[in-house]
Amino acid sequence: MADLPEREREESEVTDDSRRDLLTGLMNDRGFEDELDRAVAFARRYSDSAAVVALDVDGFAGLNDVLGRAAADVLLQQVADALRGSLRGTDVVARLDGDKFAVILNRTGAPDSVRIAEKLRAVVEMVGTAVGSPTRATVSIGVADIAPGTSLVGADVLQMAYNAVSESKAAGRNRVTYAGQTPAPTSRPD
């Protein structure tokens, strides 16, 4: 019979594995939802701010067709590494599904959340170019702030961010759209 600390360590590893995306090593949707609920509860209780940045790789199905699945997986891993390397240790980055990523920017509100999102857009664009494919990888991004004292729940904030992603795609892709009242959207002209 395993001693108690050994069993706790094994159970912790299983829990950690269930919260990780196997391809990228990032947090998965389950882990992200838990962290987002914590960020919203913190903002509500302590009148602090945070933001959610939702990212969707533009035209990933086409990239998958052009590059092949193995190369497309490498691209997703490179995007994950670029995102992770561009954020603070206190921020949370996750791969939610396929080509969809999300970030929680703790203790960050507008306009900093939009500035950071624009930085992430530029970083991913450089990754796509570095892959050496004739097709450039870009992301459409939506930003939703978690206001101090918010009455929203995590799922609402994430939905707001993904609604803004849809606006970014409709406006031409490879841009950041803010899902709030201030500042004005920071769409990047192509």
Stockholm file with secondary structure:
# STOCKHOLM 1.0

chainA/1-190         MADLPEREREESEVTDDSRRDLLTGLMNDRGFEDELDRAVAFARRYSDSAAVVALDVDGFAGLNDVLGRAAADVLLQQVADALRGSLRGTDVVARLDGDKFAVILNRTGAPDSVRIAEKLRAVVEMVGTAVGSPTRATVSIGVADIAPGTSLVGADVLQMAYNAVSESKAAGRNRVTYAGQTPAPTSRPD
#=GR chainA/1-190 SS CCCHHHHHHHHHHHHHHHTBCTTTCSBCHHHHHHHHHHHHHHHHHHTCCEEEEEEEETTHHHHHHHHCHHHHHHHHHHHHHHHHHTSCTTSEEEEEETTEEEEEEETCCTTHHHHHHHHHHHHHHHHHHHTTCSSCCCEEEEEEEECTTCCCCHHHHHHHHHHHHHHHHHTTSSCEEECSSSSCCCCCCC
#=GC SS_cons         CCCHHHHHHHHHHHHHHHTBCTTTCSBCHHHHHHHHHHHHHHHHHHTCCEEEEEEEETTHHHHHHHHCHHHHHHHHHHHHHHHHHTSCTTSEEEEEETTEEEEEEETCCTTHHHHHHHHHHHHHHHHHHHTTCSSCCCEEEEEEEECTTCCCCHHHHHHHHHHHHHHHHHTTSSCEEECSSSSCCCCCCC
//
